Amino acid sequence: MTRPLVLCSNDDGVDAPHLTALVELIEPFADVVVVAPERQRSAASHAITLHKPLRLTEVAPRRYALSGTPVDCVYLGILKLCDRLPAVVVSGVNDGYNLGSDVFYSGTVAAAVEGALRGAAGIACSLAPRATDADHAIRFAAAVVRAAVGEPMPPGTVLNVNMPGLGNDGYQWTVLGRRLYTDDVSERRDPRGRPYYWVGGGPAGHDNVEGSDCVAIARGLNSITPMHLDLTDRGRVAQPPWALDGFRVVIGSGS
């Protein structure tokens, strides 16, 4: 019987210890191919490389480093390196949370989403920075992957998994919350007097939305947030907010 295939990636780089630890826990129940960036690519979002070549290095059997983004890794992994469509594309375990609106910026989440776009299911796994019990959290991530290949998720499904790293066995199915940041643009000068900028600030809490991933993590629980790829506001399509002067709205398949 053919074992399920799992494609693993991340945005922390191919040598990230959390990636290695997760792969070791998945290998007993699935075939694994690893394709990860050759260096740190955090906050790459869904960037894909179209205008320069990508370099691939096999660093160990079925383990590859790519000179691109997390999405490049999954794209190339599925289309070039995997001998069959993966049952699941697993991204992480990321060193740092991806909660709420972080999913729009995260390279970790983008890799899982790319897997879903390519016909697999995607699981993004993220862990508290400086976790006190990373091993326990990574075992939780592996348990999610095992469940996902044992009871296959529909293609296009994405799970966003966050773990507090405190050794807690409790978990909750959640919705995306809203994480707050001290947004900032800092202007500085280089040695030649030319301006340059650092953007972004540190976390500043979260909205207290019951049932959200942010609240679950704040309570010390592991969080699993199911997501899908359809961003359409179907209610707004059914009831448009306004009409455009001088133009004719077409309903349904009408001409």
Order of alpha helices (4+ residues) and beta strands (2+ residues): beta-alpha-beta-beta-beta-alpha-beta-alpha-beta-alpha-beta-beta-beta-beta-beta-beta-alpha-beta-alpha
